[in-house]
Amino acid sequence: MDLTALPRRRYTDGPTPLQHLERLSAELGGPEIWVKRDDLLGLALGGNKTRKLEFLVADALARGADCLVTAGGVQSNHCRLTLAASRVEGLACHLVLEEDLGADGAAVPDGNPPEDTGNRFLFDLLGAETVEVHPHGADLGARMEEIARELEAAGARPYVIPIGGSNALGALGYVDAADELLRQVDEAGLEVDEIVTPSGSAGMQAGLVAGLHAAGSGIDVVGINVSRSREEQEPKIAALAREVTQLLGLPEVPREKVVGLGDFVGPGYALPTPGMVEALRLFARTEGLVLDPVYTGKAAAGLAARIRSGELGPGQTVVLVHSGGVPGLFARTAAFA
Ligand SMILES: *Cc1c(COP(=O)(O)O)cnc(C)c1O
């Protein structure tokens, strides 16, 4: 899908690497595992939101915005990268954060004090104009709109970016990533059966499935949900994919191409699971590759479990998307004690 006519900023030089994890593949004794290194995307410490922000920030600039407003969890990678983009563009940036819910209802169990670690530390280092923290369950969307109205009343021109950058415009980053990946797969002479990706606010997966389908690729995308059940997540992915295909005039993605497995969430969003801890150790010790505890760690736990159950096996090839998030690991080291 040619997106060159659309306004876009560039935050990464060239494609991210597609790497073969030979030792991990041998260790698990199943399919050949490759990894798409979107943790190496541009902006402060990288991650998948960088691709979305290329289109979202271009839209903000085209509309004459002078500040960005966005929201996420207390350790939001999306907030870090939006803030980093705002520094690159000379914009102000306002962040609205929501506390994680504990398995027992308490805030951040198994976490380090959140104020001074991981992404929270980086919000300060990168100099966010404002950072608000709200209790779990707060209406972040409503609060962002309120902040935008206050900023307008003070003469500013705010641009609100939804949680995770997950609207049709943001998902364009992964329509483009689908083409980038297909070129690399082709160059490497691979027959890929499946792409495994974490699935959160669903923009990454919606863009990927829309882009793959438009390119005529039959590769399956299996999302591993990080916060929702399968019944809740798949309609979200499908609805966003439909918005993307309508925006670009692409063929609609067949419903069976939308898969978001809910079996690896554990007690809830950002809460550690034994499978996540095991997957981080496995990838680190076999490949020297560091995953994150909230997204890629759960996706890798899902991949390993499906290989061990025989659902994926020798002779197949899978690509895991490493979507970033590693700064958040430093807020979760207590889960590895
Ligand atoms: C946001 C995020 C995801 C999930 O992407 P969505 O588009 O929200 O589904 C995955 N990995 C990391 C590291 C993220 O920050």
The ligand as an SDF file (V2000), in Angstrom:
LIG
                    3D

 15 15  0  0  0  0  0  0  0  0999 V2000
    1.4740   -0.1940   23.0770 C   0  0  0  0  0  0  0  0  0  0  0  0
    2.3770   -1.3580   23.0170 C   0  0  0  0  0  0  0  0  0  0  0  0
    1.9590   -2.5660   22.4290 C   0  0  0  0  0  0  0  0  0  0  0  0
    0.5700   -2.8210   21.9420 C   0  0  0  0  0  0  0  0  0  0  0  0
    0.2690   -2.1440   20.7530 O   0  0  0  0  0  0  0  0  0  0  0  0
   -1.2420   -1.7460   20.5150 P   0  0  0  0  0  0  0  0  0  0  0  0
   -1.2430   -1.0500   19.2040 O   0  0  0  0  0  0  0  0  0  0  0  0
   -1.6390   -0.8600   21.6680 O   0  0  0  0  0  0  0  0  0  0  0  0
   -2.0500   -2.9850   20.5060 O   0  0  0  0  0  0  0  0  0  0  0  0
    2.8540   -3.5960   22.3590 C   0  0  0  0  0  0  0  0  0  0  0  0
    4.1070   -3.4650   22.8410 N   0  0  0  0  0  0  0  0  0  0  0  0
    4.5270   -2.3370   23.4190 C   0  0  0  0  0  0  0  0  0  0  0  0
    5.8960   -2.2970   23.9610 C   0  0  0  0  0  0  0  0  0  0  0  0
    3.6860   -1.2450   23.5290 C   0  0  0  0  0  0  0  0  0  0  0  0
    4.1210   -0.1310   24.1250 O   0  0  0  0  0  0  0  0  0  0  0  0
  1  2  1  0
  2  3  1  0
  2 14  2  0
  3  4  1  0
  3 10  2  0
  4  5  1  0
  5  6  1  0
  6  7  2  0
  6  8  1  0
  6  9  1  0
 10 11  1  0
 11 12  2  0
 12 13  1  0
 12 14  1  0
 14 15  1  0
M  END
$$$$
